[in-house]
Amino acid sequence: MAVKILIVTGDAAESLEVLYPYQRLREEGYEVHIAAPAVRKLRFVVHDFEEGFDTYTEKPGYTWPADVAFADVVTEEYAAVVVPGGRAPEYLRNDPEVRRILAAFTASDKPVAQICHGPLITAASGGLAGRRVTAYPALELDMKAAGARYEDSEAVVDGTLVSARAWPDHPAWMREFLKVLRAKAPLA
């Protein structure tokens, strides 16, 4: 039986932060499902850093189909969850179903990978209190307000919680997450 990993996301998620872990985890041999508010084609974005801008810029990105709606996710069927960033977490954190999903993963100490603005969802589910995390640097105050200890590092591991700042940190983030996955949810 395949070991399944869930990615929770929606429109305006950062393309690289969804598709890199999706492809990397499949390459590793995991079965990966994308969950969203509804089963439909999602529209991702590309965030980039351009000279002369005080913050990142946003352009249209890839489209990708969701496999399962949040309301239909049975968390017991999944070994781990990935929470990408982009703008999606800003509105997804208000969805009680996505909060239910993240709370179930953190309560059962299953691996959680979060990146960029993704920790906003984990925070809204109550999963960051007392934890060490990183996130997009502009979220430092949000992370502290959620009771977490913020660290400005490319990858922070706190037990089964693995976080990163943004897509430039992908190699360190996935390297650390795969260590946790191999220990907690090995492939046969």
N, C-alpha and C positions, 0 to 999 in steps of 0.2 A: 504494500500500500504506500502510495506517495506521501511524502511529507509536504504539507501545504503551508504556504506563506501568504498573508493578506497584505495588500497595499490599500490604504484608505486615502481617497483623494476626490477631486471634483474639478469643475471648470476653473481655469486660471491657476492651476498648479504649474509649477516650474517643470517644463518638459524634461530636462535632464535629470531632475530629482525623482521623477516617476520612472522614466524609461531606463536609466542606468541600473538602479537596483532590480527592476523587473528583469532585464536581460541578464545581469550578472548572477542573480539567484537562480534563474532557469539554467544558465550555463553550468552552475554548480550541481544541478540535478533536482532542485526543489520545484514543486508545482506552485505557480504564483497566480493569484486571483486579484483583480482590481475591483475594489468596492467603492461605490459612489452613492449619492442620494437616490439615484434611479439607474436602471440598466439602460444605457443609451450611449451615444458617441460623446466623449468628453473633449473639450477644447482647452489645450494646454497653452502656456505662454513661455517666452524666452526672456529671462532677466539677464541683463548684461551690465557691465561697468564701463561707462564712457567718460572720457576726459571732459571736464566742464560741467558735469552733473553732480549735484550734492548727494544723490542717491542712485540706485540702480534704475535702468530704463527697462521698459517692457514692450515686447513685440509679440505678434501672434506666433504660436508654436505648432506642434503636432496635434493631431486629433487621434483619439484612441478609444476603443469601446470598453465600457465597464462590464465586468462579468456578473456582478451581484449587487443588489441594492443593500444599503446599510441595514434596513429592517429585516432582511432575510439572512444576514450573517449569523452563523452558528459558531461562536468563538471556539468552542471545544474542538472543532474540526481543523483548527489552524494551530501551528506550532509557534508562530511569531507574527508580528505585524510591523509594517514599514509606514512611516508617516512623513510624506514629502512636504516640501514647502511651497513657495509661491504665495499668491493671494488666497488660494483655496482655504487654508486653515482659518483665515479671518472670519469666514462665514460658517464653515463646517463646524467649528467649535460650539456653535449655537444649536446644532442638531442633537437632540437627545439620543438618537440611535448611535451616532459616532462616539458620543461620550460613553454610552453603554459598552461599546466595543473596546475602547481603550481602557476603561475601568476593569473590564474582565481580564485583559491581558496583564495589566499591572498587578491586580489582586492575586493572580495565579503565578506571578513571577515568570511569565513567558517573555522571551526576548522581544524588545521594542527598539526599533531603529527610527530615529527622528532626525530631521535636518531642516535648517533654515527657519521658516515660520511654522513648521510642523509641531514643535513643542507647545504652540498655543492650544492645540487640541488636547495634548497630554495634560497640560496645566488645567484646562477646563474640566477634565475628567477627574481631577484630584490626584493625579499620578506623579507629581513632581515634588511634593512636600518632603523636605529632608534629603533630596537627591542632589548629586553633582551633575550639571548639564552644561552644554554649550548650545548656542542657537545663533541665528543671524545677529550680529552685534547690536543692532538697534533694539533687540528684544531683551537686553540685559535686565532692565527694570521690570519687565513683565515676568521674567524668570524668577527674580527675587521676590516679587509680589506673590508668586505661586508657592513660595517657600523653598525654592531651590537655591543651591549655591552655584552661581554662574562662573564658568571658566572660559576664557578666550583661547581656545585651542582647536586644532583641526578635527580632533576626535576625543570625546570624553566617554569613558566607560565607567558606569556605576552599577555593578552587578550585571543584570540583564538589560539595562538601559544603555543604549549606545547613541550618542548624539554628535552632530557636526554642524558647522556654521552655514555652509552653502556649497553649491556644486563644485567649486574648486577643491573641496576637501574630500571628494568621493573616494579616492584610493585609500586614505587612512580610515575613513568611515566604514567602508565595506570590508576592509581587512579586519578591523576590530569586530564588526558585527558577525562576520563569518566565524571568527574564533568562538564567539558566544553561541552561535547556532550549532556549530559542530559539537559543542559540549552539551547543549540542552536539547537539541533536536537533530541528532545525527542521521545521516542517510544510510540506511541498512548496514 
